[in-house]
Amino acid sequence: MEKKVNIFLRIIKWLYPGMRVKRWIALLAFSVILITFGSAHFLVETSFFNRALYILAILTGIFLGILGLRNILGSFINVFLPHGEREIVDMIYRKRYLEKGPRIVAIGGGTGLSVLLHGLKEYTSNISAVVTVADDGGSSGRIRQEFDILPPGDIRNCLVALADAPSLMQELFQFRFDSNSALAGHSFGNLFITVMTKLTGDFEKAVKESSKVLAIRGQVIPSTLNKVSLVALYKDGSTIEGEAAIPKRKCPIAHVYLKPAEATATPEALKAISQAQAIVLGPGSLYTSVIPNLLIKEIRDAIAASPALKIYICNVMTQPGETQGYSAYNHIKAITDHSSQKIIDYCIVNSTLIPEDLLEKYKQDNSFPVSVDLQEIRHAGYRVIETDIINAKDYVRHDSGKLARNIVDLIQENY
């Protein structure tokens, strides 16, 4: 009995003053009466003139019904979306359009991956970002050490890049506490993911819940849930452990490997790879962002076995401590030496000249444009796409829009 009373009271609330739906409910009810009345008499009436009147009554009822229903929905929309009907129409259209987009798996870490994702989300919501969890520097490293969880930094950057939430929410996740705070150096997003991990007891679930908060287009997946660290073996025979420490050694790298070596891939990452139309590696730090994901045997085997297009986006500038003197082919060879010859089909390289003032700025940091040795790459069996993929205003950076457009065009050409 009490349940019935509660239901009745909820229905009555719709008739409270100021709800702005009563008149439209009444109009909708009147339209139903008109349609019912007109239909019933139309079926039995024999006079042509009277049948025409009843048809007019039915059409009027349909018009008033549409008007009433539209305004009832409009009242709801205006409550939840201040900009009203146009916004929800755009949202529905965009969602349906993006759902039909290509299935793309982007693999990497650092800022390079987030730049790529920011562009891809304008073409598809079928994006899976597989992110390295070997980071041990900065805020992520401190959180990893203090709370014994996987580093959230690269995950956070990818979540924000794919976010469909308001810009203020994205800025909140990227907000970094200043040096005068006890939380100096930490970003709010890293702390949020840390708290979610503690609340749920599961890092993977924490990432999924954070994805809901930011309403991301696609999914962000840790490459492994094992607590791994990256180790570099240098050409002089020395080794160093820790992703953040590897570039500081300033010595040519011979090989990198994970510790422990038997880290297992997340099932979601393997599922995404198996369903992908395109798998994109990079851009990003060669040895500390791209390759660490490929050191997980299940991931590199899954990519090698996949019929998807496999695209490597080569870095534009060499990176001190990792790729001094590397050409585009050297980047590819480092990847295949750590994984498989079948892990790349296409290599996208920059063809745009970099302004001299920027070249001079990078030269001071011992960073130079990556030379494109086309013959070496093609002789090794890989196809090359030379195109404009950079933004060179203040820094030499990959342009998210140009990258995404090239990748989507390549997928459309092959499917």
ROZATOR-757448 format. One record per residue (C-alpha): residue number from 0; residue in one letter; x, y, z. Coordinates in steps of 0.2 Angstrom, whole numbers, plus 5000, padded with zeros to 4 digits. Layout:
BEGIN
  seq  type     X     Y     Z
  NUM     A     X     Y     Z
...
end
This chain:
BEGIN
  seq  type     X     Y     Z
    0     M  5000  5000  5000
    1     E  5014  5012  5005
    2     K  5023  5008  4988
    3     K  5007  5013  4979
    4     V  5006  5029  4988
    5     N  5024  5034  4984
    6     I  5021  5030  4966
    7     F  5005  5041  4966
    8     L  5014  5055  4975
    9     R  5029  5055  4962
   10     I  5016  5056  4948
   11     I  5007  5071  4957
   12     K  5024  5080  4958
   13     W  5023  5083  4939
   14     L  5008  5094  4942
   15     Y  5017  5105  4954
   16     P  5017  5124  4950
   17     G  5033  5129  4940
   18     M  5037  5112  4932
   19     R  5033  5119  4915
   20     V  5026  5102  4909
   21     K  5007  5103  4914
   22     R  5001  5112  4898
   23     W  5011  5101  4887
   24     I  5004  5085  4895
   25     A  4987  5092  4893
   26     L  4990  5096  4875
   27     L  4997  5078  4872
   28     A  4982  5071  4881
   29     F  4970  5082  4870
   30     S  4980  5076  4854
   31     V  4977  5058  4859
   32     I  4958  5061  4861
   33     L  4957  5070  4844
   34     I  4967  5055  4835
   35     T  4956  5042  4844
   36     F  4940  5051  4840
   37     G  4944  5055  4822
   38     S  4950  5037  4819
   39     A  4934  5029  4826
   40     H  4922  5040  4816
   41     F  4932  5039  4800
   42     L  4931  5020  4800
   43     V  4912  5021  4801
   44     E  4907  5037  4792
   45     T  4901  5036  4774
   46     S  4899  5054  4769
   47     F  4914  5061  4760
   48     F  4913  5078  4768
   49     N  4913  5070  4786
   50     R  4927  5058  4782
   51     A  4937  5073  4777
   52     L  4933  5082  4793
   53     Y  4939  5067  4803
   54     I  4955  5066  4793
   55     L  4958  5084  4797
   56     A  4955  5080  4816
   57     I  4967  5066  4815
   58     L  4981  5076  4807
   59     T  4978  5090  4819
   60     G  4979  5078  4833
   61     I  4996  5071  4826
   62     F  5002  5089  4825
   63     L  4997  5094  4842
   64     G  5004  5077  4849
   65     I  5021  5081  4841
   66     L  5021  5099  4848
   67     G  5017  5093  4865
   68     L  5030  5079  4866
   69     R  5043  5091  4859
   70     N  5040  5103  4872
   71     I  5039  5090  4886
   72     L  5057  5084  4880
   73     G  5062  5102  4879
   74     S  5058  5105  4897
   75     F  5069  5090  4902
   76     I  5083  5095  4891
   77     N  5084  5113  4897
   78     V  5086  5107  4915
   79     F  5101  5096  4911
   80     L  5108  5105  4896
   81     P  5108  5124  4898
   82     H  5111  5126  4879
   83     G  5095  5116  4875
   84     E  5090  5106  4860
   85     R  5104  5111  4848
   86     E  5117  5104  4860
   87     I  5108  5087  4863
   88     V  5105  5085  4844
   89     D  5124  5089  4841
   90     M  5128  5076  4855
   91     I  5118  5063  4848
   92     Y  5124  5066  4830
   93     R  5142  5066  4836
   94     K  5140  5050  4846
   95     R  5132  5040  4832
   96     Y  5145  5047  4820
   97     L  5160  5042  4831
   98     E  5152  5025  4835
   99     K  5154  5021  4816
  100     G  5173  5026  4816
  101     P  5187  5014  4814
  102     R  5193  5003  4828
  103     I  5211  5009  4833
  104     V  5223  5004  4846
  105     A  5236  5016  4850
  106     I  5251  5010  4860
  107     G  5264  5020  4869
  108     G  5265  5032  4884
  109     G  5271  5050  4889
  110     T  5265  5065  4880
  111     G  5267  5058  4863
  112     L  5252  5046  4865
  113     S  5241  5059  4872
  114     V  5244  5071  4858
  115     L  5239  5057  4846
  116     L  5223  5052  4855
  117     H  5218  5070  4856
  118     G  5217  5070  4837
  119     L  5209  5053  4835
  120     K  5194  5056  4846
  121     E  5187  5068  4833
  122     Y  5185  5053  4821
  123     T  5181  5038  4831
  124     S  5176  5033  4849
  125     N  5182  5016  4845
  126     I  5199  5020  4852
  127     S  5209  5009  4864
  128     A  5225  5017  4872
  129     V  5237  5004  4878
  130     V  5248  5013  4890
  131     T  5265  5008  4898
  132     V  5266  5007  4917
  133     A  5285  5007  4919
  134     D  5285  5026  4924
  135     D  5295  5029  4940
  136     G  5298  5048  4939
  137     G  5290  5064  4946
  138     S  5273  5063  4954
  139     S  5269  5045  4947
  140     G  5286  5039  4954
  141     R  5282  5046  4972
  142     I  5264  5039  4972
  143     R  5271  5022  4966
  144     Q  5283  5021  4980
  145     E  5272  5028  4994
  146     F  5256  5019  4990
  147     D  5263  5004  4981
  148     I  5251  5006  4966
  149     L  5255  5007  4947
  150     P  5260  5024  4941
  151     P  5245  5035  4936
  152     G  5253  5049  4926
  153     D  5253  5042  4908
  154     I  5236  5035  4911
  155     R  5230  5052  4917
  156     N  5236  5061  4902
  157     C  5227  5048  4890
  158     L  5211  5050  4900
  159     V  5212  5069  4898
  160     A  5216  5068  4880
  161     L  5201  5057  4876
  162     A  5189  5066  4888
  163     D  5172  5073  4882
  164     A  5169  5081  4899
  165     P  5169  5100  4900
  166     S  5186  5109  4899
  167     L  5186  5114  4917
  168     M  5185  5095  4922
  169     Q  5200  5092  4911
  170     E  5210  5106  4918
  171     L  5206  5100  4936
  172     F  5213  5083  4932
  173     Q  5229  5091  4925
  174     F  5230  5104  4939
  175     R  5247  5103  4948
  176     F  5250  5109  4966
  177     D  5264  5122  4967
  178     S  5280  5121  4977
  179     N  5273  5129  4993
  180     S  5261  5114  4996
  181     A  5264  5098  5005
  182     L  5257  5090  4988
  183     A  5271  5099  4978
  184     G  5273  5092  4961
  185     H  5257  5081  4962
  186     S  5243  5083  4949
  187     F  5225  5082  4955
  188     G  5222  5068  4942
  189     N  5236  5057  4949
  190     L  5229  5059  4967
  191     F  5211  5055  4961
  192     I  5216  5039  4952
  193     T  5226  5034  4968
  194     V  5211  5037  4979
  195     M  5200  5028  4967
  196     T  5213  5013  4968
  197     K  5212  5013  4987
  198     L  5193  5014  4987
  199     T  5190  5000  4974
  200     G  5206  4990  4978
  201     D  5209  4988  4960
  202     F  5220  5000  4949
  203     E  5211  4994  4933
  204     K  5194  4997  4940
  205     A  5200  5014  4946
  206     V  5205  5019  4928
  207     K  5187  5013  4922
  208     E  5179  5024  4935
  209     S  5190  5039  4931
  210     S  5185  5036  4913
  211     K  5167  5038  4917
  212     V  5170  5054  4927
  213     L  5179  5062  4911
  214     A  5166  5054  4899
  215     I  5181  5048  4888
  216     R  5178  5043  4870
  217     G  5186  5025  4870
  218     Q  5196  5016  4883
  219     V  5212  5018  4892
  220     I  5221  5001  4896
  221     P  5236  4998  4906
  222     S  5248  4986  4896
  223     T  5250  4976  4912
  224     L  5244  4976  4930
  225     N  5261  4969  4936
  226     K  5272  4981  4945
  227     V  5287  4982  4932
  228     S  5302  4993  4931
  229     L  5312  4996  4915
  230     V  5331  4991  4914
  231     A  5343  4998  4901
  232     L  5358  4989  4895
  233     Y  5371  5001  4888
  234     K  5383  4998  4874
  235     D  5398  5000  4887
  236     G  5390  4985  4896
  237     S  5383  4995  4911
  238     T  5365  4994  4916
  239     I  5353  5005  4925
  240     E  5335  5002  4932
  241     G  5321  5015  4931
  242     E  5313  5023  4917
  243     A  5317  5041  4923
  244     A  5335  5037  4925
  245     I  5338  5029  4908
  246     P  5340  5045  4898
  247     K  5351  5053  4911
  248     R  5365  5041  4908
  249     K  5369  5049  4891
  250     C  5376  5033  4884
  251     P  5371  5023  4869
  252     I  5357  5010  4873
  253     A  5360  4992  4867
  254     H  5344  4985  4874
  255     V  5330  4987  4887
  256     Y  5320  4974  4896
  257     L  5307  4973  4910
  258     K  5310  4967  4927
  259     P  5301  4955  4931
  260     A  5302  4949  4913
  261     E  5287  4938  4914
  262     A  5274  4952  4916
  263     T  5257  4947  4908
  264     A  5246  4958  4897
  265     T  5229  4964  4903
  266     P  5215  4954  4894
  267     E  5207  4970  4888
  268     A  5223  4975  4879
  269     L  5224  4958  4870
  270     K  5205  4959  4866
  271     A  5207  4977  4859
  272     I  5222  4972  4848
  273     S  5213  4956  4841
  274     Q  5198  4967  4836
  275     A  5208  4982  4829
  276     Q  5208  4989  4811
  277     A  5224  4999  4814
  278     I  5237  4997  4828
  279     V  5248  5013  4830
  280     L  5264  5014  4839
  281     G  5271  5031  4845
  282     P  5274  5045  4844
  283     G  5285  5046  4860
  284     S  5301  5041  4868
  285     L  5307  5026  4859
  286     Y  5315  5016  4873
  287     T  5305  5023  4888
  288     S  5287  5025  4881
  289     V  5285  5014  4865
  290     I  5296  4999  4867
  291     P  5291  4995  4885
  292     N  5274  4989  4880
  293     L  5282  4978  4867
  294     L  5292  4969  4880
  295     I  5277  4960  4886
  296     K  5277  4944  4876
  297     E  5258  4943  4874
  298     I  5256  4960  4867
  299     R  5270  4959  4854
  300     D  5264  4942  4849
  301     A  5246  4948  4847
  302     I  5252  4963  4837
  303     A  5262  4952  4826
  304     A  5248  4940  4823
  305     S  5235  4954  4820
  306     P  5229  4957  4802
  307     A  5226  4975  4806
  308     L  5237  4990  4798
  309     K  5252  4992  4809
  310     I  5258  5010  4809
  311     Y  5273  5018  4817
  312     I  5274  5036  4819
  313     C  5292  5041  4820
  314     N  5299  5055  4831
  315     V  5303  5071  4823
  316     M  5318  5075  4834
  317     T  5332  5064  4842
  318     Q  5331  5063  4860
  319     P  5346  5065  4871
  320     G  5350  5050  4881
  321     E  5340  5039  4870
  322     T  5341  5041  4852
  323     Q  5356  5052  4848
  324     G  5361  5051  4830
  325     Y  5346  5039  4826
  326     S  5338  5040  4809
  327     A  5320  5034  4805
  328     Y  5327  5017  4801
  329     N  5336  5016  4817
  330     H  5320  5019  4826
  331     I  5311  5005  4817
  332     K  5326  4993  4819
  333     A  5326  4996  4838
  334     I  5307  4992  4839
  335     T  5309  4976  4828
  336     D  5324  4970  4837
  337     H  5314  4971  4854
  338     S  5299  4963  4846
  339     S  5296  4956  4829
  340     Q  5298  4960  4810
  341     K  5279  4959  4808
  342     I  5275  4973  4820
  343     I  5276  4987  4808
  344     D  5268  4989  4790
  345     Y  5269  5008  4788
  346     C  5281  5022  4795
  347     I  5275  5040  4795
  348     V  5289  5052  4795
  349     N  5289  5071  4794
  350     S  5292  5080  4778
  351     T  5291  5098  4784
  352     L  5306  5109  4786
  353     I  5309  5115  4803
  354     P  5312  5134  4806
  355     E  5331  5138  4809
  356     D  5328  5147  4825
  357     L  5319  5131  4832
  358     L  5334  5120  4826
  359     E  5346  5131  4835
  360     K  5336  5130  4851
  361     Y  5336  5111  4850
  362     K  5354  5110  4845
  363     Q  5358  5118  4862
  364     D  5350  5103  4870
  365     N  5359  5091  4858
  366     S  5343  5087  4849
  367     F  5342  5086  4830
  368     P  5330  5082  4816
  369     V  5328  5063  4813
  370     S  5335  5060  4796
  371     V  5323  5050  4784
  372     D  5333  5036  4776
  373     L  5319  5030  4764
  374     Q  5330  5017  4755
  375     E  5335  5008  4771
  376     I  5317  5008  4777
  377     R  5309  5002  4760
  378     H  5323  4989  4758
  379     A  5318  4982  4775
  380     G  5301  4979  4768
  381     Y  5291  4994  4776
  382     R  5281  5007  4767
  383     V  5284  5025  4771
  384     I  5272  5040  4771
  385     E  5281  5057  4770
  386     T  5270  5071  4776
  387     D  5267  5086  4786
  388     I  5264  5080  4804
  389     I  5271  5094  4815
  390     N  5267  5110  4823
  391     A  5282  5121  4824
  392     K  5277  5137  4832
  393     D  5286  5138  4849
  394     Y  5292  5120  4849
  395     V  5293  5105  4837
  396     R  5278  5094  4841
  397     H  5268  5082  4832
  398     D  5251  5090  4827
  399     S  5237  5080  4834
  400     G  5225  5084  4819
  401     K  5237  5081  4805
  402     L  5242  5064  4813
  403     A  5224  5059  4815
  404     R  5219  5064  4798
  405     N  5234  5054  4790
  406     I  5230  5038  4800
  407     V  5211  5039  4796
  408     D  5215  5042  4778
  409     L  5227  5027  4778
  410     I  5213  5016  4786
  411     Q  5200  5021  4773
  412     E  5212  5017  4759
  413     N  5214  4999  4765
  414     Y  5197  4995  4771
end
